[in-house]
Amino acid sequence: MNKLRKHLSGNTTNVIEAKNLAEIKAPTGNLYASIAIISKRANQINVSLKEELHNKLEEFATHTDSLEEIHENKEQIEISKAYERMPNPALLATQEFMEDKVYFRRNDEDLFS
């Protein structure tokens, strides 16, 4: 749960709050470019968290075809609840972008003009 602990120990909240558009625009000089960067980072976070969750839940998977053998595993439920309580990947990506923790580069200067 490295990423889970890292994000929960951070100062990111689950609450959506208004952001100053000028602050979002400042690193790139273009609001839409900043939002595109945040969006791509949110997708990366989402994919990595999903993979991490599936790997953890795979430990509890049973590969039987019987519907009668369904049982609850407390550890599995706790892991799932912990991931549900995490902030949305878009919130995490926005927080990282605002704290200059996201690396991005410009391939073409015309895209940001």
Phi and psi in degrees as a GROMACS rama.xvg file:
@    title "Ramachandran Plot"
@    xaxis  label "Phi"
@    yaxis  label "Psi"
@TYPE xy
-59.9671  -51.3987  ASN-2
-67.9378  -37.1222  LYS-3
-61.4795  -48.48  LEU-4
-64.5387  -39.5695  ARG-5
-62.2308  -44.8274  LYS-6
-74.5458  -35.1889  HIS-7
-74.0085  -30.1279  LEU-8
-79.32  -15.927  SER-9
-72.6069  -178.526  GLY-10
-98.7215  22.0834  ASN-11
-82.2664  131.351  THR-12
-102.181  165.249  THR-13
-82.5565  -5.92889  ASN-14
-89.4815  131.911  VAL-15
-79.1807  130.428  ILE-16
-132.23  153.916  GLU-17
-66.2273  141.081  ALA-18
-115.01  150.459  LYS-19
-78.7251  117.949  ASN-20
-63.9964  -30.7754  LEU-21
-64.8144  -36.3872  ALA-22
-69.5624  -36.1841  GLU-23
-69.9904  -37.206  ILE-24
-72.5543  -29.2875  LYS-25
-53.9432  -48.0179  ALA-26
-62.3703  -33.3266  PRO-27
-107.14  -22.4234  THR-28
85.5408  -0.571043  GLY-29
-142.199  122.888  ASN-30
-61.2287  -43.7075  LEU-31
-67.7556  -35.2281  TYR-32
-66.4707  -40.6664  ALA-33
-62.6787  -42.928  SER-34
-66.4406  -36.7689  ILE-35
-64.1123  -40.2062  ALA-36
-64.8954  -44.5646  ILE-37
-61.5463  -41.4814  ILE-38
-62.7538  -44.3098  SER-39
-64.8386  -39.288  LYS-40
-67.2186  -38.7785  ARG-41
-62.3454  -39.5975  ALA-42
-63.6717  -40.793  ASN-43
-62.2824  -44.814  GLN-44
-62.4977  -44.3621  ILE-45
-61.3131  -44.6691  ASN-46
-64.102  -44.3796  VAL-47
-67.5471  -39.2768  SER-48
-67.8803  -37.8116  LEU-49
-64.3849  -43.2822  LYS-50
-63.2103  -42.8269  GLU-51
-61.7136  -44.4181  GLU-52
-63.8367  -44.9985  LEU-53
-64.0621  -36.9533  HIS-54
-64.714  -39.8725  ASN-55
-69.8554  -39.5333  LYS-56
-75.9991  -21.8284  LEU-57
-63.1103  -28.5752  GLU-58
-62.2946  -27.4527  GLU-59
-96.9837  -3.79955  PHE-60
-69.0967  139.33  ALA-61
-114.122  135.916  THR-62
-106.017  62.0392  HIS-63
-119.351  155.607  THR-64
-95.8294  -0.225355  ASP-65
-82.719  127.189  SER-66
-79.5687  -15.0179  LEU-67
-78.0351  -15.3189  GLU-68
-96.8274  29.7697  GLU-69
-81.2178  126.715  ILE-70
-141.697  156.138  HIS-71
-93.7817  138.827  GLU-72
-114.937  119.452  ASN-73
-61.0733  -39.5979  LYS-74
-64.0653  -40.9549  GLU-75
-62.9843  -41.5584  GLN-76
-65.2775  -42.1654  ILE-77
-64.7452  -40.6102  GLU-78
-62.6693  -45.6904  ILE-79
-62.0687  -42.4185  SER-80
-65.5184  -37.6266  LYS-81
-63.3189  -40.5512  ALA-82
-70.978  -31.805  TYR-83
-68.5323  -31.4961  GLU-84
-77.9951  -12.8211  ARG-85
-65.3674  151.237  MET-86
-63.6308  153.862  PRO-87
-58.515  141.962  ASN-88
-56.8438  -30.9858  PRO-89
-66.1599  -37.6889  ALA-90
-67.1611  -40.8078  LEU-91
-65.0485  -42.5597  LEU-92
-65.8519  -40.3203  ALA-93
-63.6752  -42.8362  THR-94
-62.2657  -44.3728  GLN-95
-62.3108  -41.2713  GLU-96
-64.7985  -41.5075  PHE-97
-69.1017  -26.6869  MET-98
-94.0767  11.1527  GLU-99
56.841  38.9314  ASP-100
-100.278  2.51593  LYS-101
-107.487  125.532  VAL-102
-89.9778  130.831  TYR-103
-143.639  156.28  PHE-104
-138.461  157.344  ARG-105
-100.815  121.143  ARG-106
-82.7166  -32.2427  ASN-107
-140.173  121.178  ASP-108
-64.327  -24.9294  GLU-109
-67.551  -24.6243  ASP-110
-65.9293  -28.6875  LEU-111
-103.135  9.33383  PHE-112
